[in-house]
Amino acid sequence: MIREPRAPRSSVRPSGGLGPLGRRLFAAFAVVALASVALLTAAALIGTDRGLSSAHHADRRRTASQVAAAAADAYRTAGGWTSADLSAARSLASGAGAVLTVRDADGEVVSGNSGSGAEDEHGMSGWGRGHREQGMGSGPGASAAVVVDGHTVGTVHLVFSAGSGSAGLSVAWGWVAAAAAGALAMALAVSSFVTRRMTAPVVRVAGGARALAAGDRGARARIDAPGELGDLARAFDAMADDVGHAEQARHRLAADVAHELRTPLASLRAGLEELHDGYADPSAGRLASLHDQALRLGRIVDDLGELAEAESARLSLHLAEVDLTALADAAVAEREAELRSAGLTVRAVPGPAPLPVRADADRLHQALGNLLSNTARHCRPGDTVTVTTSATPTEALVEVADTGPGIPADELPHVFDRLWRGDRARAGGGSGIGLAVVKELVTAHGGTVTAACGPGGGTRMTLRLPRAASPESRLVPGPGRASRVTSRANTPRGI
């Protein structure tokens, strides 16, 4: 046996920097982060400005109401505007940083601060003075009516300085700007981290693929990433394992084929050389021995051809809805002579008829025939082979059970491997290909085939296929084999 030297186990190291994909992802994340931070900053600044303006406006109206209440108290105490003491009202206005103007019910200015008295002496009309005084202040204003005993006796007007409230707005804008800068820095850091986390598995898988293509059969990604990236890495590692196993299988196949062909070829060559050199007479027995060696070579070559054909069966299946019960009967009928010549007693236990499956009748017939031939080769004369067809709600089954010597438990997992042969199979001259062909054909149909030890000894091979719900008229028992299927009774029969 030629063994392939084990490739060194290796893993792919990630590159230090970001590749082209990583740079593009980082740029995309950075643009999104910048746009988001800019939008949120603008919204925060506008909202803060409007909120502070609304709060300042409410404060100014509240101050105007308080000044108006103080002026009303002064009016009520003095009995009019002439001798009213407006010092309390002026103190409230001055405390709020505003210029106070008081008018009576006719709009005439009663009192004013910061130059408003000079304007009174010039006889300026109340409305004109109001506009002038309002213009003198460079900030916003607020007015309130002076109400005494339910009657409006005048109004107060406050003009605030232009800088009132700007300090709070400056503080708010400073905090918003600092928060925006922090958010942008954090967004860029997270973008860099996420980019590296996303591209590292891809980079490692790509590196592993290049190493695998260069001949390093031990190259693996070996990463544990979340989600689809982890699935990609695990799928690559599984594919690399399959490639390694396939290459080892090819080496083993070449070695096994060489081993299988070497013995009959050597024997055939030696016999022919003896005949050619005159060391042996061309007797009937000698020629028969050489003929047997030639037949063995032909059988091995045929088996190898069947295996190659079975491995590509998925591409060449001609699917139709067939009756599995009729197909099993046809396979048993075709192998009847082989089974009898091996000294076996065969019983067929028919299942439900029809038992529809969607399959290629020729390929499925080949798989069943291989199972029966394998049984005939390894059973002893006098053993019994029982072929049973049955069904479950979702599957159709064919079971080939025998009372032969059975298969050791440690060999059961390998009976369908290519070119694998147990001790009894080697003694029986099998090539280790027939059951591998069965597995390939059944797998191509979406089914399974298993081997187990029978309850009373022997071996039980079970073939399972998905059932097809189909009208009976559409069933096809199998091209070229329907004529071999005779009517069956509902009880087991012998062949």
Long-range contacts (C-beta under 8 A, 24 or more apart in sequence): 1-252, 1-255, 1-256, 1-259, 2-251, 2-252, 2-254, 2-255, 2-258, 3-251, 4-247, 4-248, 4-251, 7-216, 7-217, 7-218, 7-244, 8-216, 8-218, 9-218, 9-220, 10-211, 10-216, 10-218, 10-219, 10-220, 11-208, 11-219, 11-220, 11-221, 11-222, 12-204, 12-205, 12-207, 12-208, 12-211, 12-219, 12-220, 12-221, 12-222, 13-204, 13-207, 14-200, 14-203, 14-204, 14-207, 15-203, 15-207, 18-195, 18-196, 18-199, 19-199, 19-203, 21-199, 21-202, 22-195, 22-196, 22-198, 22-199, 22-203, 25-195, 25-198, 25-199, 26-191, 26-192, 26-195, 29-187, 29-191, 29-194, 29-195, 30-187, 30-188, 30-191, 33-184, 33-187, 33-188, 33-191, 34-184, 36-187, 37-180, 37-183, 37-184, 37-187, 38-180, 40-180, 40-183, 41-176, 41-177, 41-180, 44-176, 44-179, 44-180, 45-173, 45-176, 48-169, 48-172, 48-173, 48-176, 49-169, 49-172, 52-165, 52-168, 52-169, 52-172, 53-165, 56-140, 56-164, 56-165, 57-140, 57-142, 60-96, 60-98, 60-140, 60-141, 60-142, 60-158, 60-160, 61-142, 61-144, 63-92, 63-93, 63-96, 63-98, 63-142, 63-158, 64-142, 64-143, 64-144, 64-156, 64-157, 64-158, 65-144, 66-92, 67-92, 67-93, 67-100, 67-144, 67-156, 67-158, 68-144, 68-145, 68-146, 68-147, 68-155, 68-156, 71-102, 71-146, 71-154, 71-156, 72-146, 72-147, 72-148, 72-153, 75-146, 75-148, 75-153, 75-154, 76-148, 76-149, 81-110, 81-153, 81-154, 84-110, 86-110, 86-111, 89-156, 93-156, 93-158, 96-158, 96-160, 97-160, 97-161, 97-164, 98-141, 98-142, 98-158, 98-159, 98-160, 98-161, 99-133, 99-136, 99-137, 99-158, 99-159, 99-160, 100-156, 100-157, 100-158, 101-129, 101-130, 101-133, 101-156, 101-157, 101-158, 101-159, 102-146, 102-154, 102-155, 102-156, 102-157, 103-130, 103-154, 103-155, 103-156, 103-157, 104-153, 104-154, 105-152, 105-153, 105-154, 110-154, 130-157, 133-157, 133-159, 134-159, 137-161, 137-162, 138-162, 139-163, 139-164, 140-164, 197-225, 198-229, 200-225, 201-225, 201-229, 201-230, 201-232, 201-233, 202-229, 202-232, 204-233, 205-232, 205-233, 205-236, 208-236, 208-237, 208-240, 209-236, 212-240, 212-243, 217-243, 217-244, 217-247, 218-244, 249-418, 252-419, 253-418, 253-419, 256-419, 256-432, 257-300, 257-304, 257-419, 260-300, 260-419, 260-431, 261-297, 261-300, 264-293, 264-294, 264-296, 264-297, 264-300, 265-297, 267-293, 268-293, 268-294, 268-297, 296-429, 299-431, 300-431, 303-431, 303-433, 303-434, 303-437, 304-433, 306-366, 306-433, 306-434, 306-437, 307-418, 307-433, 307-436, 307-437, 307-440, 310-436, 310-437, 310-440, 310-441, 310-444, 311-440, 313-360, 313-363, 313-440, 313-441, 313-444, 314-444, 317-359, 317-360, 317-363, 317-444, 317-445, 318-360, 318-362, 319-358, 319-359, 319-360, 320-358, 320-359, 320-360, 320-361, 320-476, 321-356, 321-357, 321-358, 321-468, 321-470, 321-474, 321-475, 321-476, 322-356, 322-357, 322-358, 322-359, 322-361, 322-364, 322-475, 322-476, 322-477, 322-478, 323-353, 323-354, 323-355, 323-356, 323-475, 323-476, 323-477, 324-351, 324-355, 324-356, 324-357, 324-359, 324-364, 324-389, 324-396, 324-398, 324-465, 325-350, 325-351, 325-352, 325-353, 325-354, 325-355, 325-389, 325-488, 326-353, 326-354, 326-475, 326-477, 326-478, 326-482, 326-485, 327-361, 327-364, 327-365, 327-368, 327-477, 327-478, 327-481, 328-368, 328-387, 328-389, 328-398, 329-484, 329-485, 329-486, 329-488, 330-365, 330-477, 330-478, 330-481, 330-482, 330-484, 330-485, 331-365, 331-368, 331-369, 331-372, 332-372, 332-387, 332-495, 333-484, 333-485, 333-486, 334-365, 334-369, 334-481, 334-484, 335-369, 335-372, 335-373, 335-376, 336-495, 338-372, 338-373, 338-376, 339-372, 339-375, 339-376, 339-385, 339-495, 340-495, 342-376, 342-377, 342-379, 342-381, 343-380, 343-381, 343-382, 343-383, 344-375, 344-376, 344-379, 344-381, 344-382, 344-383, 344-384, 344-385, 344-402, 345-382, 345-383, 345-384, 345-385, 345-494, 345-495, 346-384, 346-385, 346-386, 346-387, 346-494, 346-495, 347-384, 347-385, 347-386, 347-387, 347-492, 347-493, 347-494, 347-495, 348-386, 348-387, 348-488, 348-492, 348-493, 348-495, 349-386, 349-387, 349-388, 349-389, 349-492, 350-389, 350-488, 350-489, 350-490, 351-388, 351-389, 351-390, 351-391, 351-397, 352-389, 352-390, 352-391, 353-488, 354-472, 354-475, 355-389, 355-391, 355-396, 355-467, 356-396, 356-467, 356-468, 356-469, 356-470, 356-472, 356-475, 357-396, 357-445, 357-465, 357-466, 357-467, 357-468, 358-445, 358-466, 358-468, 358-470, 359-445, 359-465, 360-445, 361-476, 361-477, 361-478, 361-479, 361-481, 362-478, 362-479, 362-480, 363-441, 363-444, 363-445, 364-441, 364-445, 364-465, 364-478, 365-478, 365-481, 366-437, 366-441, 367-437, 367-438, 367-441, 367-442, 367-449, 367-463, 368-398, 368-400, 368-463, 370-434, 370-435, 370-437, 370-438, 371-400, 371-435, 371-438, 371-461, 371-463, 372-400, 373-434, 374-430, 374-434, 374-435, 374-438, 374-461, 375-400, 375-402, 375-404, 375-459, 375-461, 377-428, 377-429, 377-430, 378-404, 378-405, 378-424, 378-425, 378-428, 378-430, 379-403, 379-404, 379-405, 380-404, 380-405, 383-458, 386-492, 391-467, 392-467, 393-467, 394-466, 394-467, 395-464, 395-465, 395-466, 395-467, 396-464, 396-465, 396-466, 396-467, 397-462, 397-463, 397-464, 397-465, 398-462, 398-463, 399-460, 399-461, 399-462, 399-463, 400-460, 400-461, 400-463, 401-454, 401-458, 401-459, 401-460, 401-461, 402-454, 402-458, 402-459, 402-460, 403-454, 403-456, 403-457, 403-458, 404-458, 404-459, 405-458, 406-453, 406-454, 406-457, 406-458, 406-459, 407-451, 407-453, 407-459, 409-453, 412-451, 412-452, 412-453, 415-451, 416-449, 416-451, 438-463
